[in-house]
């Protein structure tokens, strides 16, 4: 089922498709289609292409480089780029720290950091989770002690995505131990080249290297890099997390993945007939498509609320839960559709330039690594169990 768009929205979709056909490098879309790893240069290249068109920060205010797009236009853009196998826009600078700066940052911070996010001068990572403070983020222990014009930061962050590339980190730190644990947290912007910072890689089940441990030892951070007020960081963190959890829903990416699954089901056979003619498989596929259509509508409602200045809480948690569950179900069905090909997992084949022998049809290559990698979706950004607690408190007041 396809959404009905107005003539103006259809014209916009045509414009997006024409842009992708002309400007999306075939090399990047091919790597995405094959499930190969993108390099830092690949991701920066796509960001630069979008920025040159003025489409990179499409959800920002126009005065800061945004597009002025409607919620529907942003949805169209996300969907069409996913269907074209374009790299996903990295959220850390554009969709996470930038909204916090726009709402709570000083004018000086906005003027300095926002242009650098747009032109790629800074690569941001997120310093939130710690050992013992993941989904229970307010239990964080990394400290920042005021010393003249600096804070001295000590502690450890973990699961820090793409920190190996980052030169900046937005970080939650404890500046007070008095009162409730949420009340002593502050929001700092930390230069990753500062002495005392060590980044150690964490290898994932899929073989990927995309998350890290970050150790901070007597790291000096200028007080000017404090966003908003000291000890008010929990408010800013919650505001940021609504954007992260909405983004994690990944509606466009799930639509693209579902389309690929349907193509596979039409060609793969079991017992002399295609999977689409298998009643059990077809029923599961139909249910998945219905659930994804429902999530599309919910996603646009939440985006509309956020665009109007609201900070959805329960709604973002709902999207996070359903979005990650649906994507994992798509991965699982794709793995089942691949049959014995899903067992043929050659990690080296996901690196660009690999010339080894393919095992099975081309589409089967990414199946295993995608399945393993996406097991994390229901954990990061606040585990789905914790999201259910948030929904219970926000809606049922329990």
Secondary structure, 3 states (H helix, E strand, C coil): CCCCCCHHHHHHHHHHHHHHHHHCCHHHHHHHHCCCCCCHHHHHHHHHHHHHHCCCCCCCCHHHCCCCCCHHHHHHHHHHHHHCCCCCCCHHHHHHHHHHHHHHCCHHHHHHHHHHHHHCCCCEEEECCECCECCCHHHCCCEEEEECCEEEEEEEECCCCCCCCCCEEEEEEECCCCCCHHHHEEEEEEECCCCCEEEEEEECCCCCEEEEEEEEEEEEEEHHHECCCCCCHHHHHHHHHHHHHHHHCCHHHHHHHHHHHHHHHHHCEECCEEHHHCHHHHHHHHHHHHHHHHHHHHHHHHHHHHHCCCCCCHHHHHHHHHHHHHHHHHHHHHHHHHHHHHHCCCHHHHCCCCCCCCCCCHHHCCHHHHHHHHHHHHCCCCCHHHHHHHHHHHHHCC
